[in-house]
Amino acid sequence: MPEVTAHAPGYPTWAELASPDVRASKRFYCEVFGWYAYTLTGSLGEYYVFTLRDVGGPAVAGMQPLADDSMQPTWTCYFRTDDMEATLETVRAMGGQELSEPTDAANLGRMAHCCDPEGADFALWLPYDFQGADVVDEPSAMCWVELAAHDIEGARRFYGAVFGWKAVDRSYYTPTYTNWKIGDWTVAGMVPLEELGSADFEAHWVPFFWVSDCDATAARAADLGARIHFPPTDIKPGRFAVMTDPAGARLGIVTPVREAGRGASGRARR
């Protein structure tokens, strides 16, 4: 299984769950994806790392407790930056908000939480010793991130300015779908909330994880308390489903049709 040694600027690097019950979330995700979870020791407080296989396996995602009961359980998508202050300046200039000041996570890296003009939150990551996920575009690892938004043209302008993404029209499971690219490689997607029949939902980012059998994984997740919002569906890149976990955090799963030389997202490994 090829491992990632670096993530290029503008690419998704990490997904982090904020959970109201980390022990219940550990049980759910370890049973659904076959992950192992261990507590990261140091100055980060109660922080968990999900890995493949065991404590020495490749890191695929993180988890921490919700800061307080007023917050919603959520998966946060992190994107690599090589200039934190310049990226935050662009976020603000384009109508987004800086939700938290840049903070050093020990020796791992520097992070900041933001939201776009519609309120979809995401995070920036400037690595020190920790580059992000050790594995992407592989079974049980993150292979895609997707924004669900109302203002498609506004989101295209915002993320194009912030990350240098180029928007390309596609038609997957909705008539109007956006693929965002850096050079020749696709790094993320966007779907209009109205075309999902979710016009009342707020804009949000969702991480997708690769599974070998979308139907079986969706059924298993439902048995464990997940709510399936978009049942397993065939599209050109593969078969996918969208759910909320037992605590209410959104995520997607996909069994991709893999192209030779590329991962499920169509991006290159570095």
Sequence and secondary structure as in RCSB ss.txt:
>XXXX:A:sequence
MPEVTAHAPGYPTWAELASPDVRASKRFYCEVFGWYAYTLTGSLGEYYVFTLRDVGGPAVAGMQPLADDSMQPTW
TCYFRTDDMEATLETVRAMGGQELSEPTDAANLGRMAHCCDPEGADFALWLPYDFQGADVVDEPSAMCWVELAAH
DIEGARRFYGAVFGWKAVDRSYYTPTYTNWKIGDWTVAGMVPLEELGSADFEAHWVPFFWVSDCDATAARAADLG
ARIHFPPTDIKPGRFAVMTDPAGARLGIVTPVREAGRGASGRARR
>XXXX:A:secstr
    S   TTSEEEEEEEES HHHHHHHHHHHH EEEEE  SSS S EEEEESSTTS EEEEEEE SSTTS  EE
EEEEE S HHHHHHHHHHTT EE S  EEETTTEEEEEEE TT  EEEEEEESS  S S  SSTTSEEEEEEEES
 HHHHHHHHHHHH  EEEEE SSSSSEEEEEETTEEEEEEEETGGGT TTS  EEEEEEE S HHHHHHHHHHTT
 EEEEEEEEETTEEEEEEE TTS EEEEEEE   TTS TTS    
